[in-house]
Amino acid sequence: MPEGRVKIAVLLLSISLASTVQPLLAKKKQKEAPPSSAGDQKRALHVLNRLTFGLRPGDVQHVMAIGVDRWIDLQLHPERIDDSALNARLQPFRTLRMNTKELAESFPDGQEINQVKNGRRPMPSDAALRMVYQVQIARQQEKKERVQEAAKNSAAVESDGLAQTTAAMEPTVSAAKLAPEEEAQARRREQGLYADLDVQQLPKLLPDQRFEKIVSMSSEEQMAVADSLRGRKGQDLLEGLSPKQKETLLAMNNPAGVVTGELTQAKLLRAIYSERQLEEVMTDFWFNHFNVFMDKGVDRLLVTSYERDVIRPHALGKFEDLLVATAKSPAMLFYLDNWLSVGPGSPQALGLPPHPDGPYIRPARPRPNAGKQRSGLNENYGRELLELHTLSVNGGYSQRDVTETAKVFTGWTIDKPYQGGAFKFDPRMHEPGLKFVLGHRVKPKGEAEGLEVLHKLATSPQTAHFISLKLGERFVSDDPPPALVDRLTKVFLRKKGDIREVLTALFRSREFWSDGAYRAKVKTPLEFVASAARATSADVGDAGGLVRQLNNMGMPLYGAQPPTGYSMKADAWVSSSALLTRINFALALTSGRIKDVKVDVVQLARTNAPMDSNLALSTLENVLLDGDVSKQTHDSIAAQIDASRANAAQTKQDNKATTRNPAEAIRAQDGSTVAALLLGSPEFQRR
């Protein structure tokens, strides 16, 4: 299909998609139907669309073969499902298995670099790790020199008058035109470093020899290697190295970026390849509910443990356990600043020394340095705990409850956060005395006060209703039926917040299986990208390209800045520009234009014969959407195919001059375009 026709098809289909999805934004009445009223195939398709990140070719048949109910039960018990294939894909990502202290040591942030630079901490003894610190320190020094040089030139301009202004500004202006990396490279060339360092020769060495040579270089030479990693030849330097060696070299440029890069790639790979799909869906659900913004300071290193050790193990467990785990997580404590919260009447705020027996007697007059030790009371966590994590914005609490809750959690802090420290309770930061939260009298007992409040919140009917509502929004519709939410609330309270039990009740409900719930949800960008990769059986060698696609769609992974996280509702994601971006992604995916992501459309269409476009359409409708395509969508795509036939003969003739097998070229082109348009269809955009 010629490029002009592709653009027309994309435009027409985006308009069709907008007009089809828009009614989902309005309140939709659920038409109840018992589970048995739907055919087995439709039931299988429905659960795959709701409990997974999208169906793969053959998934519907697999679910029908073992039975929908049995498949759901397996997904509710992920420990029974073999996920070794996914684990093999994740094996190279060492950071996923490292604790936070190891991450902080191996991938230091600016504060840790400064500690070593200023002699407050020793340089690592390991030569490879020392290289990372040396390069970062050298970069800091280089940046400092550039700032000093710019200031010197600026001062010279001001003092030398108009005659000297032009001459003085010339080096400043020329330097300003250079990016920092380019300027650094230019300076090294002037110093003759490249005479002794031939970076282009390094890839010719065996991997271990290459790595050892780089480690043995001077810091200036190592900076030159780090610069070369940013260019096109960077992959040549990394070729054949072990995962640890690759991570070390990449850390020379951006230590924390190695951690966040592996984490974001792993999230997509899990969504695409895990057999434990419901566990992945619920891990994403709870991370969004207890959102932490990855790019806030040291959270770049803390989020890995947060998802692995806090969210995932409790995704199908007891809500109270999950709530307590998030409250004690260094990632959450840092994100909402509770680690800095100090009670106004605490020993630290009053400048009192620690008491050997714990309690202390408040003096009549505070010490002179009272209140100057650290920040005061911070209400961020107390507010979000009540509003977003438990009771909801309409949960019946007051501003006083927020303040009292914040006092309860003073002293819940982090032991050396920039060195990967864990949660600790500091009694000197804790506000003494009685607190009153939601009419409940909280006696002074240190850390136990927080656990008492968390228990009260976790067992509250308002919390049960709020969590049931959000689960209904994720699995049923943007506006789930109140009767369903009420029933789930009762299950939540009766089963003491057992998430698995609540989900079981939800998946057995009439509302879940109603005709109105079928494909009533619009996919978020993450769900769309993951489902497109699953539907096309994409071979993802490096998920970095897909991560960048999500950035383009406005949903960077772990990148929601507000504590509300990303919306699950259609109105947050439906717009003409957003839908066109999705279809452009689909075209890039199916035509092989996303780096290290391979889609074999010919194999997907299950034919070795030269592909007729109409045959490709009918075949791919079955493969990508299990044949569940509306007449409107089918006719819209077919019309574009018919319109392109007049140009097909000329295209084929042109290809004869440059292609050994022109029929094969046309087949791949037409097939990829048809597949892309189907991925952009209303049916695929909804789940």
Secondary structure, DSSP 8 states (H G I E B T S, - for coil): --HHHHHHHHHHHHHHHHHHHGGGGS--------GGGS-HHHHHHHHHHHHSS---TTHHHHHHHH-HHHHHHHHH-GGGS--HHHHHHHTT-GGGGS-HHHHHHHS--HHHHHHHHTTSS---SSHHHHHHHHHHHHHHHHHHHHHHHHHHHHHHHHHH-HHHHHHHHHHHHHHHHS-HHHHHHHHHHHTTHHHH--GGGGGGS-HHHHHHHHHTS-HHHHHHHHHHHTSTTHHHHHTT--HHHHHHHHHTT-HHHHHHHHHHHHHHHHHHH-S-HHHHHHHHHHHHHT---TTSTTHHHHHHHIIIIIIHHHTTSBHHHHHHHHHH-HHHHHHTTGGG---TTSHHHHT----TTS-----SS--TTTT-SS-----HHHHHIIIIIIS-TTSS--HHHHHHHHHHTTTEEESSGGGT--EEE-TTTS--S-EEETTEEE---THHHHHHHHHHHHT-HHHHHHHHHHHHHHHT-SS--HHHHHHHHHHHHHTTTBHHHHHHHHHTSTTTTSGGGTT-SB--HHHHHHHHHHHTT-EES-THHHHHHHHHTT--TT---STT----SGGGT--HHHHHHHHHHHHHHHTT-STTEE--HHHHTT--S---HHHHHHHHHHHHHTT---HHHHHHHHHHHHHHHHHHHHHHHHHHTT-S-HHHHHHHHHHHHHHHHHHTSHHHHB-
